[in-house]
């Protein structure tokens, strides 16, 4: 299977989940969820297991102290 197809099919459920979450939460929270689930999948977790793990990290629809006021600048993330 070509790499493009393999990668895009692997992340497809995560993308779908992120799009589902967008109207229900903040864009930053949805991005953190999608990124964390994808990272865990890259470590070998199944989508279902990665999703369960990431959901267990939530505290009131946030991932403190990482989720808060974050600014993107020059390809780096800086928290204020």
C-alpha positions as CSV (number, residue, x, y, z in Angstrom):
1,X,0.0,0.0,0.0
2,X,1.5,3.4,-1.0
3,X,2.5,5.5,2.0
4,X,0.0,8.3,1.2
5,X,-2.9,5.8,1.3
6,X,-1.6,4.1,4.4
7,X,-1.2,7.3,6.4
8,X,-4.5,8.9,5.3
9,X,-6.5,5.8,5.9
10,X,-4.9,5.4,9.4
11,X,-5.8,8.9,10.5
12,X,-9.2,9.0,8.9
13,X,-11.1,8.0,12.1
14,X,-9.2,10.6,14.0
15,X,-10.0,13.3,11.5
16,X,-13.7,12.3,11.6
17,X,-13.7,12.5,15.3
18,X,-12.0,15.9,15.3
19,X,-14.6,17.2,12.8
20,X,-17.4,15.8,15.0
21,X,-15.9,17.5,18.1
22,X,-15.4,21.0,16.6
23,X,-19.0,22.2,17.0
24,X,-19.1,20.8,20.6
25,X,-15.8,22.2,22.0
26,X,-13.1,24.8,21.3
27,X,-11.0,24.4,18.2
28,X,-7.9,24.2,20.5
29,X,-9.3,21.3,22.5
30,X,-10.3,19.4,19.3
31,X,-6.8,19.9,17.9
32,X,-5.2,18.6,21.1
33,X,-7.4,15.6,21.1
34,X,-6.7,14.8,17.4
35,X,-3.0,15.3,17.9
36,X,-2.8,13.2,21.0
37,X,-4.8,10.4,19.6
38,X,-2.7,10.4,16.4
39,X,0.5,10.4,18.5
40,X,-0.6,7.4,20.5
41,X,-1.6,5.6,17.3
42,X,1.9,6.3,16.0
43,X,3.2,4.5,19.2
44,X,1.1,1.5,18.3
45,X,-2.2,2.1,20.1
46,X,-5.4,1.2,18.3
47,X,-7.7,4.2,17.5
48,X,-10.1,3.0,20.2
49,X,-7.5,2.6,22.9
50,X,-5.8,5.9,22.0
51,X,-9.2,7.6,22.2
52,X,-9.9,6.1,25.6
53,X,-6.5,7.2,27.0
54,X,-6.8,10.8,25.7
55,X,-10.4,11.1,27.0
56,X,-9.1,10.0,30.4
57,X,-6.7,12.9,30.5
58,X,-9.5,15.5,30.1
59,X,-10.4,17.8,33.0
60,X,-13.5,19.8,32.3
61,X,-13.0,19.7,28.5
62,X,-9.4,20.8,28.8
63,X,-5.9,19.4,29.1
64,X,-4.3,21.5,31.9
65,X,-1.7,22.9,31.9
66,X,-1.2,22.5,28.2
67,X,-4.5,23.8,27.0
68,X,-5.1,27.5,27.7
69,X,-4.0,30.6,26.0
70,X,-1.6,29.5,23.3
71,X,-0.1,31.5,20.5
72,X,1.4,30.2,17.3
73,X,4.5,32.2,16.2
74,X,7.3,31.4,13.8
75,X,6.6,27.6,13.8
76,X,6.8,27.4,17.6
77,X,4.1,27.4,20.2
78,X,4.4,29.8,23.1
79,X,2.1,29.8,26.1
80,X,1.3,33.0,27.9
